[in-house]
Amino acid sequence: MDENAAFKAGLAVRKKVLGEEYVNASLANADGDDFMEPLQQYLTEHAWGFSWVREGLTLKTRSMLNLAMLVALNRSNELKLHIRGAINNGVTKDEMREIFLHCGVYCGAPAALDAFKAAQQIFKEEAAKKA
C-alpha cells in the first residue's frame, strides 16, 4: 500500500478508534490482494485520513454520529465494529441507549431493536474479556 501522509494519519486514528489488532488484521488480510487492497487504501486515506482526523468534532462525537448513521443504513456488521470504537472513544452505554432510542423514532423500531441487540452482544463480549 502507498503509505502517503493521508494514509499514515488515517492509520493512526483508525488504530486508536478500532484497535490496533483489528486494523492490523484488516490490512494483513488485504495485503497483496489486488481486489481488497485498494479498498483498504481508500478507507484508510479517505474515511480515516480525511474525515476522522479533521478538527471540529471530537472522536466521541464522530462515533456517536456513526452509530446513528449505521442504524439508519441498517449496517449491522459495521455497527458492531463502531460500537467497540465508540466505547474506545468514551461513548457510554447510557449514551448509546439514547442514540438508539432516538434512532427508533426516525429509523423505525426494527432498526432500533437490531441496534440494541448488537450493542448487547458487544457489551457481553467486552465484559467477558475483562472477567
DAHUNOR-V597821 format. One record per helix or strand. SS is the DSSP state (alpha for helix, beta for strand). FROM is the first residue (numbers start at 1). TO is the last residue. If there is no record, write none. Layout:
ss=[SS/SS]
from=[FROM/FROM]
to=[TO/TO]
This chain:
ss=[alpha/alpha/alpha/alpha/alpha/alpha/alpha]
from=[5/20/37/59/76/93/109]
to=[18/30/52/73/88/107/130]
